[in-house]
Amino acid sequence: MRLFDRLKASCPGDWQSYIAHPFVNGMADGTLAEPAFRYYLLQDYVFLIHFARAYALAAYKSTRLDDIRAASAVLSGIIDVEMELHVKYCEGWGISRDDMEQTAEATANMAYTRFVLEAGQAGDLLDLYTALAPCVIGYGEIGTRLANDPATKRDDNPYWSWIEMYSGDDYAGVVTAAMDQLDRLAEVSLTEARFPHLADLFRKATRLEAGFWQMGWEQGA
């Protein structure tokens, strides 16, 4: 079993609460309140900045050149490609770059991003990538599940483009790379005695990801 699958199987209830949060289900049927999604988009810009910092930390914590290259490639992808794509996507929702730059970081955003950075600072690469996994890999699982569900609304659904993005081939490659990296790191440093610690990191990160959805959901209440 792949490490990611073991981690996910260690907290099935928390994982389900994350991938089937009302925010996610609201995107699927198109009923999510638009103010909730706009708030999420604003906070996601702030999140991406800290996400980039996490991969910079991964490069710093790496001792193998291949791991430095892998982390650097993701970092470059975030700051040179993904953030600009996010800006363009947000323009379609009436959100400007200035709006994003002036966004105050929400408590839920701070809680998750600082948790990830602390996991990496206090631990090693495997700790850091484990804390990142619910976001990186989880979004792919959510997007694929929604895209393959016949009940998901496609026509006149303002969130269908988000679902397409995270269920597409490009993002599937990101997911595969993240799972492969976890497995490579596990080959070097995972022991059965260490697994409970990793499972605890993963569970906490999953709960914080659900909290990120909840943060947006409450803006539409």
N, CA and C atoms as a LAMMPS dump frame, in Angstrom:
ITEM: TIMESTEP
0
ITEM: NUMBER OF ATOMS
663
ITEM: BOX BOUNDS ff ff ff
-5.0000000000000000e+02 5.0000000000000000e+02
-5.0000000000000000e+02 5.0000000000000000e+02
-5.0000000000000000e+02 5.0000000000000000e+02
ITEM: ATOMS id mol type element x y z
1 1 1 N 0.845 -1.196 0
2 1 2 C 0 0 0
3 1 3 C 0.886 1.253 0
4 2 1 N 0.496 2.231 -0.814
5 2 2 C 1.245 3.48 -0.866
6 2 3 C 1.098 4.219 0.465
7 3 1 N 2.107 5.01 0.803
8 3 2 C 2.069 5.711 2.082
9 3 3 C 0.84 6.603 2.18
10 4 1 N 0.513 7.308 1.125
11 4 2 C -0.663 8.177 1.181
12 4 3 C -1.914 7.384 1.519
13 5 1 N -2.078 6.225 0.91
14 5 2 C -3.264 5.407 1.175
15 5 3 C -3.297 4.939 2.63
16 6 1 N -2.136 4.607 3.182
17 6 2 C -2.071 4.222 4.595
18 6 3 C -2.469 5.392 5.498
19 7 1 N -1.963 6.561 5.164
20 7 2 C -2.28 7.746 5.968
21 7 3 C -3.772 8.058 5.913
22 8 1 N -4.324 8.004 4.733
23 8 2 C -5.759 8.282 4.577
24 8 3 C -6.599 7.255 5.319
25 9 1 N -6.186 6.001 5.263
26 9 2 C -6.927 4.933 5.946
27 9 3 C -6.833 5.054 7.458
28 10 1 N -5.86 5.808 7.956
29 10 2 C -5.701 5.959 9.402
30 10 3 C -6.694 6.945 10.012
31 11 1 N -7.362 7.747 9.173
32 11 2 C -8.328 8.733 9.708
33 11 3 C -9.519 8.869 8.757
34 12 1 N -10.27 7.786 8.54
35 12 2 C -11.346 7.806 7.543
36 12 3 C -12.431 8.843 7.82
37 13 1 N -12.777 9.032 9.085
38 13 2 C -13.822 10.003 9.408
39 13 3 C -13.392 11.424 9.104
40 14 1 N -12.182 11.774 9.502
41 14 2 C -11.669 13.114 9.229
42 14 3 C -11.515 13.349 7.73
43 15 1 N -11.05 12.31 7.019
44 15 2 C -10.881 12.458 5.573
45 15 3 C -12.221 12.69 4.889
46 16 1 N -13.233 11.951 5.296
47 16 2 C -14.553 12.116 4.693
48 16 3 C -15.129 13.495 4.984
49 17 1 N -14.904 13.983 6.2
50 17 2 C -15.395 15.321 6.565
51 17 3 C -14.742 16.396 5.71
52 18 1 N -13.521 16.143 5.285
53 18 2 C -12.791 17.084 4.44
54 18 3 C -13.254 17.019 2.991
55 19 1 N -13.245 15.824 2.399
56 19 2 C -13.538 15.739 0.965
57 19 3 C -15.026 15.878 0.644
58 20 1 N -15.888 15.715 1.643
59 20 2 C -17.335 15.837 1.42
60 20 3 C -17.92 16.951 2.289
61 21 1 N -17.101 17.959 2.558
62 21 2 C -17.577 19.103 3.336
63 21 3 C -18.719 19.793 2.579
64 22 1 N -19.661 20.431 3.28
65 22 2 C -20.749 21.146 2.594
66 22 3 C -20.252 22.15 1.556
67 23 1 N -19.088 22.751 1.772
68 23 2 C -18.518 23.66 0.777
69 23 3 C -18.267 22.914 -0.533
70 24 1 N -17.677 21.732 -0.434
71 24 2 C -17.394 20.909 -1.615
72 24 3 C -18.691 20.46 -2.28
73 25 1 N -19.628 20.001 -1.486
74 25 2 C -20.901 19.549 -2.043
75 25 3 C -21.661 20.701 -2.697
76 26 1 N -21.491 21.904 -2.144
77 26 2 C -22.133 23.078 -2.732
78 26 3 C -21.545 23.436 -4.088
79 27 1 N -20.251 23.167 -4.274
80 27 2 C -19.659 23.359 -5.604
81 27 3 C -20.213 22.32 -6.582
82 28 1 N -20.402 21.11 -6.09
83 28 2 C -20.879 20.037 -6.966
84 28 3 C -22.259 20.33 -7.543
85 29 1 N -23.167 20.815 -6.704
86 29 2 C -24.532 21.053 -7.206
87 29 3 C -24.794 22.512 -7.554
88 30 1 N -23.762 23.343 -7.421
89 30 2 C -23.894 24.748 -7.814
90 30 3 C -24.609 25.625 -6.819
91 31 1 N -24.891 25.105 -5.627
92 31 2 C -25.664 25.877 -4.647
93 31 3 C -24.791 26.656 -3.667
94 32 1 N -23.474 26.478 -3.73
95 32 2 C -22.595 27.214 -2.827
96 32 3 C -22.798 28.706 -3.02
97 33 1 N -22.987 29.431 -1.925
98 33 2 C -23.179 30.876 -1.997
99 33 3 C -21.929 31.534 -2.592
100 34 1 N -22.112 32.405 -3.56
101 34 2 C -20.963 33.01 -4.228
102 34 3 C -20.071 33.822 -3.288
103 35 1 N -20.611 34.53 -2.278
104 35 2 C -19.706 35.212 -1.337
105 35 3 C -18.754 34.244 -0.629
106 36 1 N -19.224 33.025 -0.38
107 36 2 C -18.377 32.017 0.259
108 36 3 C -17.212 31.655 -0.65
109 37 1 N -17.48 31.489 -1.939
110 37 2 C -16.424 31.107 -2.878
111 37 3 C -15.453 32.26 -3.103
112 38 1 N -15.967 33.481 -3.184
113 38 2 C -15.082 34.631 -3.358
114 38 3 C -14.137 34.773 -2.163
115 39 1 N -14.667 34.563 -0.98
116 39 2 C -13.815 34.655 0.218
117 39 3 C -12.755 33.566 0.186
118 40 1 N -13.155 32.382 -0.216
119 40 2 C -12.205 31.276 -0.356
120 40 3 C -11.103 31.63 -1.349
121 41 1 N -11.462 32.22 -2.486
122 41 2 C -10.471 32.578 -3.498
123 41 3 C -9.475 33.604 -2.96
124 42 1 N -9.965 34.581 -2.212
125 42 2 C -9.082 35.579 -1.621
126 42 3 C -8.095 34.924 -0.65
127 43 1 N -8.618 34.067 0.204
128 43 2 C -7.765 33.407 1.178
129 43 3 C -6.813 32.416 0.517
130 44 1 N -7.247 31.835 -0.593
131 44 2 C -6.396 30.87 -1.286
132 44 3 C -5.161 31.556 -1.863
133 45 1 N -5.281 32.813 -2.243
134 45 2 C -4.113 33.566 -2.718
135 45 3 C -3.087 33.698 -1.592
136 46 1 N -3.568 34.045 -0.415
137 46 2 C -2.679 34.149 0.741
138 46 3 C -2.066 32.783 1.052
139 47 1 N -2.899 31.755 0.97
140 47 2 C -2.424 30.399 1.218
141 47 3 C -1.291 30.028 0.266
142 48 1 N -1.422 30.378 -1.013
143 48 2 C -0.411 30.013 -1.996
144 48 3 C 0.951 30.627 -1.672
145 49 1 N 0.944 31.809 -1.079
146 49 2 C 2.21 32.426 -0.679
147 49 3 C 2.913 31.545 0.359
148 50 1 N 2.167 31.092 1.345
149 50 2 C 2.751 30.238 2.381
150 50 3 C 3.063 28.834 1.844
151 51 1 N 2.273 28.405 0.868
152 51 2 C 2.517 27.133 0.199
153 51 3 C 3.882 27.174 -0.484
154 52 1 N 4.172 28.309 -1.141
155 52 2 C 5.466 28.487 -1.775
156 52 3 C 6.582 28.465 -0.726
157 53 1 N 6.346 29.091 0.409
158 53 2 C 7.338 29.078 1.488
159 53 3 C 7.612 27.643 1.962
160 54 1 N 6.575 26.824 1.99
161 54 2 C 6.74 25.437 2.437
162 54 3 C 7.668 24.673 1.495
163 55 1 N 7.544 24.922 0.184
164 55 2 C 8.42 24.225 -0.753
165 55 3 C 9.83 24.812 -0.75
166 56 1 N 9.95 26.107 -0.432
167 56 2 C 11.285 26.669 -0.229
168 56 3 C 11.945 25.996 0.975
169 57 1 N 11.151 25.765 2.017
170 57 2 C 11.652 25.054 3.192
171 57 3 C 12.036 23.623 2.831
172 58 1 N 11.238 22.995 1.967
173 58 2 C 11.553 21.627 1.539
174 58 3 C 12.892 21.58 0.824
175 59 1 N 13.152 22.572 -0.012
176 59 2 C 14.451 22.614 -0.696
177 59 3 C 15.578 22.781 0.317
178 60 1 N 15.368 23.641 1.304
179 60 2 C 16.389 23.877 2.325
180 60 3 C 16.651 22.625 3.164
181 61 1 N 15.565 21.905 3.484
182 61 2 C 15.707 20.716 4.332
183 61 3 C 16.265 19.512 3.569
184 62 1 N 16.302 19.606 2.261
185 62 2 C 16.759 18.481 1.448
186 62 3 C 18.277 18.339 1.505
187 63 1 N 18.722 17.092 1.461
188 63 2 C 20.158 16.819 1.397
189 63 3 C 20.552 16.165 0.074
190 64 1 N 19.564 15.677 -0.666
191 64 2 C 19.814 15.069 -1.976
192 64 3 C 19.472 16.07 -3.062
193 65 1 N 20.3 16.132 -4.077
194 65 2 C 20.083 17.08 -5.166
195 65 3 C 18.737 16.857 -5.844
196 66 1 N 18.347 15.595 -6.01
197 66 2 C 17.056 15.306 -6.647
198 66 3 C 15.898 15.888 -5.842
199 67 1 N 15.99 15.834 -4.51
200 67 2 C 14.931 16.394 -3.676
201 67 3 C 14.919 17.916 -3.749
202 68 1 N 16.108 18.519 -3.837
203 68 2 C 16.175 19.973 -3.993
204 68 3 C 15.546 20.386 -5.316
205 69 1 N 15.878 19.649 -6.366
206 69 2 C 15.298 19.95 -7.685
207 69 3 C 13.777 19.817 -7.661
208 70 1 N 13.274 18.748 -7.033
209 70 2 C 11.828 18.513 -6.987
210 70 3 C 11.119 19.644 -6.258
211 71 1 N 11.649 20.034 -5.108
212 71 2 C 11.032 21.114 -4.336
213 71 3 C 11.118 22.433 -5.082
214 72 1 N 12.259 22.688 -5.718
215 72 2 C 12.449 23.934 -6.465
216 72 3 C 11.504 24.015 -7.661
217 73 1 N 11.259 22.883 -8.302
218 73 2 C 10.353 22.863 -9.452
219 73 3 C 8.93 23.216 -9.023
220 74 1 N 8.502 22.669 -7.892
221 74 2 C 7.159 22.991 -7.398
222 74 3 C 7.092 24.458 -6.988
223 75 1 N 8.124 24.942 -6.304
224 75 2 C 8.169 26.34 -5.893
225 75 3 C 8.054 27.26 -7.099
226 76 1 N 8.821 26.981 -8.135
227 76 2 C 8.756 27.791 -9.351
228 76 3 C 7.365 27.724 -9.984
229 77 1 N 6.78 26.53 -9.978
230 77 2 C 5.439 26.377 -10.543
231 77 3 C 4.403 27.204 -9.8
232 78 1 N 4.543 27.288 -8.48
233 78 2 C 3.588 28.063 -7.682
234 78 3 C 3.719 29.543 -7.961
235 79 1 N 4.947 30.065 -7.872
236 79 2 C 5.119 31.52 -7.957
237 79 3 C 5.114 32.041 -9.394
238 80 1 N 5.518 31.206 -10.349
239 80 2 C 5.606 31.678 -11.73
240 80 3 C 4.385 31.327 -12.575
241 81 1 N 3.663 30.283 -12.173
242 81 2 C 2.529 29.833 -12.983
243 81 3 C 1.227 29.861 -12.197
244 82 1 N 1.175 29.101 -11.103
245 82 2 C -0.1 28.913 -10.409
246 82 3 C -0.671 30.215 -9.857
247 83 1 N 0.171 31.075 -9.298
248 83 2 C -0.348 32.309 -8.729
249 83 3 C -0.889 33.235 -9.808
250 84 1 N -0.236 33.249 -10.979
251 84 2 C -0.754 34.071 -12.071
252 84 3 C -2.057 33.496 -12.621
253 85 1 N -2.139 32.184 -12.697
254 85 2 C -3.397 31.562 -13.121
255 85 3 C -4.501 31.871 -12.118
256 86 1 N -4.144 31.874 -10.836
257 86 2 C -5.128 32.191 -9.795
258 86 3 C -5.625 33.623 -9.96
259 87 1 N -4.717 34.547 -10.259
260 87 2 C -5.11 35.944 -10.456
261 87 3 C -6.086 36.054 -11.621
262 88 1 N -5.779 35.389 -12.718
263 88 2 C -6.657 35.444 -13.892
264 88 3 C -8.014 34.801 -13.589
265 89 1 N -7.996 33.696 -12.875
266 89 2 C -9.245 33.033 -12.513
267 89 3 C -10.094 33.951 -11.642
268 90 1 N -9.45 34.619 -10.696
269 90 2 C -10.187 35.495 -9.783
270 90 3 C -10.773 36.705 -10.499
271 91 1 N -10.111 37.15 -11.56
272 91 2 C -10.653 38.268 -12.335
273 91 3 C -12.042 37.948 -12.863
274 92 1 N -12.267 36.677 -13.201
275 92 2 C -13.586 36.258 -13.668
276 92 3 C -14.644 36.32 -12.589
277 93 1 N -14.201 36.398 -11.332
278 93 2 C -15.116 36.525 -10.206
279 93 3 C -15.148 37.951 -9.662
280 94 1 N -14.598 38.874 -10.436
281 94 2 C -14.621 40.273 -10.034
282 94 3 C -13.643 40.617 -8.921
283 95 1 N -12.583 39.803 -8.781
284 95 2 C -11.586 40.016 -7.733
285 95 3 C -10.283 40.448 -8.396
286 96 1 N -9.775 41.604 -8.003
287 96 2 C -8.553 42.122 -8.603
288 96 3 C -7.318 41.663 -7.836
289 97 1 N -6.156 41.847 -8.463
290 97 2 C -4.903 41.536 -7.783
291 97 3 C -4.761 42.376 -6.512
292 98 1 N -5.165 43.655 -6.6
293 98 2 C -5.097 44.519 -5.418
294 98 3 C -5.966 43.983 -4.296
295 99 1 N -7.149 43.468 -4.659
296 99 2 C -8.033 42.881 -3.633
297 99 3 C -7.308 41.757 -2.901
298 100 1 N -6.621 40.932 -3.672
299 100 2 C -5.926 39.795 -3.073
300 100 3 C -4.743 40.247 -2.223
301 101 1 N -4.002 41.227 -2.73
302 101 2 C -2.832 41.708 -1.997
303 101 3 C -3.219 42.338 -0.662
304 102 1 N -4.42 42.884 -0.592
305 102 2 C -4.865 43.573 0.616
306 102 3 C -5.671 42.675 1.549
307 103 1 N -5.806 41.398 1.201
308 103 2 C -6.602 40.484 2.008
309 103 3 C -5.933 40.198 3.345
310 104 1 N -6.693 40.356 4.419
311 104 2 C -6.194 39.994 5.746
312 104 3 C -6.296 38.487 5.902
313 105 1 N -5.255 37.875 6.391
314 105 2 C -5.225 36.418 6.529
315 105 3 C -6.198 35.953 7.605
316 106 1 N -7.074 35.025 7.246
317 106 2 C -8.036 34.477 8.195
318 106 3 C -7.35 33.546 9.183
319 107 1 N -7.962 33.399 10.343
320 107 2 C -7.388 32.541 11.385
321 107 3 C -7.228 31.099 10.9
322 108 1 N -8.228 30.587 10.183
323 108 2 C -8.161 29.209 9.691
324 108 3 C -7.025 29.033 8.693
325 109 1 N -6.781 30.056 7.901
326 109 2 C -5.683 30.026 6.935
327 109 3 C -4.348 30.01 7.676
328 110 1 N -4.229 30.88 8.646
329 110 2 C -3.01 30.947 9.435
330 110 3 C -2.751 29.629 10.164
331 111 1 N -3.809 29.047 10.703
332 111 2 C -3.652 27.807 11.47
333 111 3 C -3.067 26.696 10.606
334 112 1 N -3.584 26.531 9.393
335 112 2 C -3.094 25.435 8.561
336 112 3 C -1.703 25.708 8.025
337 113 1 N -1.492 26.903 7.479
338 113 2 C -0.198 27.172 6.855
339 113 3 C 0.939 27.153 7.878
340 114 1 N 0.696 27.689 9.073
341 114 2 C 1.756 27.674 10.08
342 114 3 C 1.989 26.271 10.624
343 115 1 N 0.932 25.48 10.656
344 115 2 C 1.086 24.08 11.066
345 115 3 C 2.015 23.348 10.1
346 116 1 N 1.799 23.554 8.807
347 116 2 C 2.635 22.898 7.799
348 116 3 C 4.089 23.349 7.931
349 117 1 N 4.296 24.652 8.066
350 117 2 C 5.659 25.171 8.174
351 117 3 C 6.337 24.672 9.448
352 118 1 N 5.592 24.607 10.534
353 118 2 C 6.166 24.11 11.786
354 118 3 C 6.515 22.629 11.676
355 119 1 N 5.658 21.874 10.99
356 119 2 C 5.947 20.445 10.795
357 119 3 C 7.27 20.268 10.057
358 120 1 N 7.503 21.111 9.06
359 120 2 C 8.74 21.025 8.307
360 120 3 C 9.941 21.519 9.076
361 121 1 N 9.754 22.575 9.859
362 121 2 C 10.872 23.117 10.63
363 121 3 C 11.302 22.17 11.751
364 122 1 N 10.311 21.571 12.417
365 122 2 C 10.614 20.689 13.547
366 122 3 C 11.026 19.293 13.102
367 123 1 N 10.552 18.874 11.93
368 123 2 C 10.831 17.521 11.472
369 123 3 C 11.707 17.495 10.235
370 124 1 N 11.512 16.472 9.427
371 124 2 C 12.3 16.325 8.21
372 124 3 C 11.396 16.424 6.988
373 125 1 N 11.938 16.073 5.83
374 125 2 C 11.163 16.177 4.592
375 125 3 C 9.893 15.338 4.622
376 126 1 N 9.966 14.148 5.179
377 126 2 C 8.789 13.282 5.212
378 126 3 C 7.692 13.904 6.067
379 127 1 N 8.06 14.516 7.175
380 127 2 C 7.062 15.22 7.988
381 127 3 C 6.404 16.334 7.179
382 128 1 N 7.215 17.119 6.499
383 128 2 C 6.696 18.259 5.745
384 128 3 C 5.768 17.812 4.62
385 129 1 N 6.193 16.832 3.845
386 129 2 C 5.357 16.375 2.728
387 129 3 C 4.1 15.661 3.221
388 130 1 N 4.169 15.049 4.385
389 130 2 C 2.97 14.439 4.967
390 130 3 C 1.959 15.51 5.338
391 131 1 N 2.434 16.612 5.906
392 131 2 C 1.533 17.706 6.276
393 131 3 C 0.938 18.4 5.055
394 132 1 N 1.66 18.393 3.946
395 132 2 C 1.173 19.005 2.706
396 132 3 C 0.203 18.107 1.938
397 133 1 N 0.283 16.81 2.171
398 133 2 C -0.451 15.845 1.349
399 133 3 C -1.965 16.034 1.311
400 134 1 N -2.642 16.338 2.429
401 134 2 C -4.097 16.499 2.329
402 134 3 C -4.515 17.574 1.343
403 135 1 N -3.719 18.622 1.228
404 135 2 C -4.035 19.68 0.264
405 135 3 C -3.681 19.246 -1.151
406 136 1 N -2.426 18.905 -1.374
407 136 2 C -1.947 18.619 -2.73
408 136 3 C -2.69 17.441 -3.341
409 137 1 N -2.759 16.348 -2.608
410 137 2 C -3.377 15.133 -3.14
411 137 3 C -4.884 15.156 -2.949
412 138 1 N -5.322 15.728 -1.836
413 138 2 C -6.757 15.774 -1.548
414 138 3 C -7.551 16.554 -2.574
415 139 1 N -7.01 17.669 -3.067
416 139 2 C -7.73 18.443 -4.075
417 139 3 C -7.937 17.621 -5.338
418 140 1 N -6.941 16.819 -5.688
419 140 2 C -7.092 15.963 -6.852
420 140 3 C -8.177 14.92 -6.651
421 141 1 N -8.23 14.351 -5.442
422 141 2 C -9.27 13.363 -5.156
423 141 3 C -10.65 14.006 -5.191
424 142 1 N -10.758 15.197 -4.623
425 142 2 C -12.043 15.907 -4.623
426 142 3 C -12.469 16.223 -6.054
427 143 1 N -11.559 16.802 -6.844
428 143 2 C -11.897 17.156 -8.212
429 143 3 C -12.315 15.949 -9.038
430 144 1 N -11.575 14.854 -8.908
431 144 2 C -11.894 13.643 -9.671
432 144 3 C -13.232 13.057 -9.249
433 145 1 N -13.479 13.027 -7.938
434 145 2 C -14.748 12.481 -7.447
435 145 3 C -15.929 13.276 -7.975
436 146 1 N -15.819 14.597 -7.92
437 146 2 C -16.929 15.436 -8.38
438 146 3 C -17.113 15.326 -9.894
439 147 1 N -16.011 15.282 -10.631
440 147 2 C -16.113 15.194 -12.086
441 147 3 C -16.728 13.876 -12.539
442 148 1 N -16.483 12.813 -11.789
443 148 2 C -16.991 11.491 -12.166
444 148 3 C -18.375 11.198 -11.612
445 149 1 N -18.882 12.069 -10.775
446 149 2 C -20.2 11.845 -10.161
447 149 3 C -21.298 12.353 -11.095
448 150 1 N -22.2 11.47 -11.557
449 150 2 C -23.272 11.909 -12.456
450 150 3 C -24.162 12.984 -11.845
451 151 1 N -24.189 13.051 -10.51
452 151 2 C -25.039 14.037 -9.855
453 151 3 C -24.444 15.439 -9.884
454 152 1 N -23.152 15.558 -10.198
455 152 2 C -22.525 16.876 -10.25
456 152 3 C -23.107 17.681 -11.407
457 153 1 N -23.482 18.907 -11.1
458 153 2 C -24.07 19.793 -12.107
459 153 3 C -22.974 20.37 -12.992
460 154 1 N -23.15 20.245 -14.29
461 154 2 C -22.16 20.763 -15.231
462 154 3 C -22.634 22.031 -15.916
463 155 1 N -23.822 22.026 -16.455
464 155 2 C -24.354 23.199 -17.149
465 155 3 C -24.757 24.272 -16.137
466 156 1 N -24.354 25.493 -16.434
467 156 2 C -24.716 26.647 -15.599
468 156 3 C -24.281 26.486 -14.145
469 157 1 N -23.19 25.778 -13.95
470 157 2 C -22.621 25.654 -12.614
471 157 3 C -21.377 26.543 -12.552
472 158 1 N -21.408 27.618 -11.752
473 158 2 C -20.264 28.545 -11.723
474 158 3 C -18.981 27.913 -11.202
475 159 1 N -19.099 26.73 -10.584
476 159 2 C -17.931 26.081 -9.991
477 159 3 C -17.4 24.932 -10.841
478 160 1 N -18.023 24.712 -11.997
479 160 2 C -17.591 23.591 -12.827
480 160 3 C -16.154 23.783 -13.306
481 161 1 N -15.747 25.012 -13.582
482 161 2 C -14.375 25.241 -14.043
483 161 3 C -13.368 24.875 -12.953
484 162 1 N -13.71 25.1 -11.686
485 162 2 C -12.841 24.701 -10.58
486 162 3 C -12.726 23.173 -10.555
487 163 1 N -13.847 22.494 -10.718
488 163 2 C -13.861 21.031 -10.72
489 163 3 C -13.035 20.499 -11.887
490 164 1 N -13.192 21.104 -13.053
491 164 2 C -12.414 20.679 -14.221
492 164 3 C -10.914 20.832 -13.983
493 165 1 N -10.543 21.936 -13.335
494 165 2 C -9.125 22.204 -13.097
495 165 3 C -8.5 21.116 -12.233
496 166 1 N -9.186 20.735 -11.156
497 166 2 C -8.603 19.768 -10.221
498 166 3 C -8.894 18.311 -10.589
499 167 1 N -9.625 18.11 -11.674
500 167 2 C -9.838 16.741 -12.167
501 167 3 C -9.107 16.501 -13.486
502 168 1 N -8.411 17.527 -13.962
503 168 2 C -7.756 17.438 -15.266
504 168 3 C -6.431 16.71 -15.237
505 169 1 N -5.917 16.458 -16.423
506 169 2 C -4.667 15.709 -16.555
507 169 3 C -3.48 16.442 -15.939
508 170 1 N -3.453 17.769 -16.074
509 170 2 C -2.331 18.529 -15.525
510 170 3 C -2.242 18.346 -14.017
511 171 1 N -3.389 18.445 -13.346
512 171 2 C -3.346 18.308 -11.897
513 171 3 C -3.133 16.853 -11.494
514 172 1 N -3.596 15.93 -12.31
515 172 2 C -3.342 14.511 -12.021
516 172 3 C -1.839 14.246 -11.976
517 173 1 N -1.081 14.944 -12.806
518 173 2 C 0.366 14.8 -12.771
519 173 3 C 0.964 15.323 -11.482
520 174 1 N 0.398 16.403 -10.952
521 174 2 C 0.841 16.954 -9.67
522 174 3 C 0.586 15.947 -8.552
523 175 1 N -0.597 15.339 -8.576
524 175 2 C -0.96 14.347 -7.563
525 175 3 C -0.018 13.152 -7.607
526 176 1 N 0.229 12.633 -8.801
527 176 2 C 1.115 11.476 -8.949
528 176 3 C 2.515 11.789 -8.438
529 177 1 N 3.018 12.98 -8.771
530 177 2 C 4.354 13.37 -8.322
531 177 3 C 4.418 13.463 -6.804
532 178 1 N 3.356 13.99 -6.184
533 178 2 C 3.332 14.12 -4.729
534 178 3 C 3.283 12.755 -4.053
535 179 1 N 2.502 11.84 -4.598
536 179 2 C 2.425 10.496 -4.032
537 179 3 C 3.754 9.76 -4.199
538 180 1 N 4.374 9.928 -5.365
539 180 2 C 5.665 9.284 -5.61
540 180 3 C 6.736 9.819 -4.654
541 181 1 N 6.708 11.128 -4.409
542 181 2 C 7.693 11.717 -3.506
543 181 3 C 7.518 11.187 -2.087
544 182 1 N 6.279 11.074 -1.641
545 182 2 C 6.025 10.476 -0.326
546 182 3 C 6.611 9.07 -0.238
547 183 1 N 6.387 8.284 -1.27
548 183 2 C 6.88 6.902 -1.266
549 183 3 C 8.404 6.851 -1.287
550 184 1 N 9.03 7.746 -2.041
551 184 2 C 10.498 7.761 -2.08
552 184 3 C 11.08 8.114 -0.716
553 185 1 N 10.489 9.115 -0.074
554 185 2 C 10.97 9.513 1.251
555 185 3 C 10.723 8.412 2.27
556 186 1 N 9.581 7.72 2.124
557 186 2 C 9.247 6.641 3.055
558 186 3 C 10.249 5.499 2.951
559 187 1 N 10.723 5.227 1.754
560 187 2 C 11.705 4.149 1.573
561 187 3 C 12.967 4.4 2.389
562 188 1 N 13.29 5.68 2.575
563 188 2 C 14.524 6.052 3.268
564 188 3 C 14.34 6.138 4.777
565 189 1 N 13.188 6.725 5.21
566 189 2 C 13.106 7.076 6.634
567 189 3 C 11.865 6.592 7.375
568 190 1 N 10.971 5.858 6.715
569 190 2 C 9.775 5.399 7.417
570 190 3 C 10.042 4.078 8.143
571 191 1 N 9.665 4.049 9.402
572 191 2 C 9.652 2.804 10.18
573 191 3 C 8.257 2.655 10.759
574 192 1 N 7.922 1.447 11.177
575 192 2 C 6.604 1.243 11.763
576 192 3 C 6.461 2.037 13.06
577 193 1 N 7.56 2.222 13.764
578 193 2 C 7.506 3.007 14.995
579 193 3 C 7.213 4.48 14.71
580 194 1 N 7.597 4.931 13.537
581 194 2 C 7.384 6.341 13.185
582 194 3 C 6.002 6.599 12.596
583 195 1 N 5.355 5.577 12.06
584 195 2 C 4.091 5.789 11.35
585 195 3 C 3.025 6.502 12.195
586 196 1 N 2.831 6.169 13.47
587 196 2 C 1.802 6.887 14.252
588 196 3 C 2.019 8.402 14.286
589 197 1 N 3.28 8.828 14.325
590 197 2 C 3.574 10.261 14.298
591 197 3 C 3.137 10.873 12.969
592 198 1 N 3.458 10.203 11.864
593 198 2 C 3.051 10.703 10.553
594 198 3 C 1.532 10.709 10.422
595 199 1 N 0.885 9.668 10.928
596 199 2 C -0.573 9.6 10.873
597 199 3 C -1.192 10.746 11.661
598 200 1 N -0.577 11.111 12.783
599 200 2 C -1.072 12.232 13.583
600 200 3 C -0.918 13.547 12.822
601 201 1 N 0.223 13.745 12.17
602 201 2 C 0.417 14.94 11.347
603 201 3 C -0.633 15.015 10.24
604 202 1 N -0.836 13.886 9.575
605 202 2 C -1.776 13.845 8.458
606 202 3 C -3.196 14.134 8.942
607 203 1 N -3.591 13.534 10.052
608 203 2 C -4.932 13.746 10.588
609 203 3 C -5.161 15.217 10.948
610 204 1 N -4.185 15.816 11.61
611 204 2 C -4.314 17.218 11.997
612 204 3 C -4.387 18.124 10.769
613 205 1 N -3.551 17.832 9.777
614 205 2 C -3.581 18.631 8.552
615 205 3 C -4.916 18.478 7.83
616 206 1 N -5.47 17.278 7.833
617 206 2 C -6.767 17.039 7.204
618 206 3 C -7.858 17.835 7.909
619 207 1 N -7.824 17.86 9.222
620 207 2 C -8.807 18.639 9.974
621 207 3 C -8.673 20.132 9.682
622 208 1 N -7.432 20.589 9.546
623 208 2 C -7.21 22.006 9.239
624 208 3 C -7.671 22.338 7.823
625 209 1 N -7.547 21.389 6.899
626 209 2 C -8.079 21.592 5.549
627 209 3 C -9.607 21.696 5.581
628 210 1 N -10.25 20.844 6.369
629 210 2 C -11.703 20.947 6.522
630 210 3 C -12.071 22.299 7.123
631 211 1 N -11.222 22.778 8.037
632 211 2 C -11.448 24.1 8.62
633 211 3 C -11.335 25.208 7.587
634 212 1 N -10.494 25.005 6.576
635 212 2 C -10.362 25.983 5.493
636 212 3 C -11.662 26.07 4.703
637 213 1 N -12.27 24.896 4.405
638 213 2 C -13.585 24.903 3.753
639 213 3 C -14.615 25.599 4.651
640 214 1 N -14.584 25.261 5.934
641 214 2 C -15.558 25.83 6.865
642 214 3 C -15.441 27.349 6.928
643 215 1 N -14.221 27.848 6.882
644 215 2 C -13.969 29.279 6.862
645 215 3 C -14.737 29.947 5.719
646 216 1 N -14.645 29.367 4.511
647 216 2 C -15.37 29.92 3.381
648 216 3 C -16.868 29.724 3.516
649 217 1 N -17.255 28.528 3.949
650 217 2 C -18.677 28.201 4.071
651 217 3 C -19.412 29.201 4.961
652 218 1 N -18.777 29.602 6.036
653 218 2 C -19.427 30.508 6.986
654 218 3 C -19.652 31.896 6.409
655 219 1 N -18.879 32.247 5.378
656 219 2 C -19.069 33.556 4.733
657 219 3 C -20.348 33.603 3.908
658 220 1 N -20.873 32.431 3.566
659 220 2 C -22.106 32.391 2.768
660 220 3 C -23.338 32.108 3.596
661 221 1 N -23.133 31.962 4.919
662 221 2 C -24.266 31.619 5.789
663 221 3 C -25.203 32.817 5.982
